[in-house]
Amino acid sequence: MPQPNDTVHIRFSMGRGAGPFWQTNATIASISGRTVVLDGFDREVTTSVAELKREGPGRWLLDWEIKTRP
């Protein structure tokens, strides 16, 4: 289970099968139920605990796909 102050490595991609075009790290600021608040951007960002993949002690991976407009 993620804990506050754990590190989350975030990979952004443009579509399935495409490699990440941008990567960054964030810190878990808090957890409320099944929602994680990430700190490290210009504002706090939330995500579901279910989206996080364990990468080791105190480290998590989050893959986000950026969808383009049709």
N, C-alpha and C positions, 0 to 999 in steps of 0.2 A: 504494500500500500504506500503511495507517495506521502511524503512528509514535507512540512514547510521547510524552506531553504534547500531542498533538493534541486539539482540542476536538470533542466530539460533541454535537450538538443533538438531544435526544430528544423526540419527540412521542408522547403517549399518546392513544389513541382507544378508544371503546367498541364499535365495529363498522365494518365496511366502509362506506365512503361518508360516515361521520360525521366531522366535523372533529375536530381534537384538543381535548380538554377540559383538558389540562395539558401544559405544555412546560417543559423544564429543560435545562441544559447539564451535561456531565460531562467529565472528562479521561481520556484513555487512560493508565492507570498502567503497563500492560505488555502484551506480546503473546507468546503461547506457541503456536506452530504456527498454527492457524486460529482461535484463541480470543483475544478481547480482554478485558482486565480494565479495567472503568471505575471511576473514583474520583470521588466527589462526592455520594454518598448516605451514609446512616448506616453502610453496609457496602459492601464491594466487590461489584460485579455483573459477571458474565461474559456475553458474547454472541459470536456467530460473526462473523468478518470478513466473510462473505458478506452479512450483514444491513446492513452499512454502505454508504451511498451517498455518493459524493464531492460535496462542496459548495464546494470551493475549496482553496487551499493550506492544509494544516493543519486543515481543517474537514470534518466528516462529519455525515451525517444518519442518524438511526435512528428508524423508526416502529414502535411497539409497540402491538398491539391487546390490550386488556384484555377477556378473555372472562368473561361472567357465568355464574353457575351456573344450570342449567335449573330 
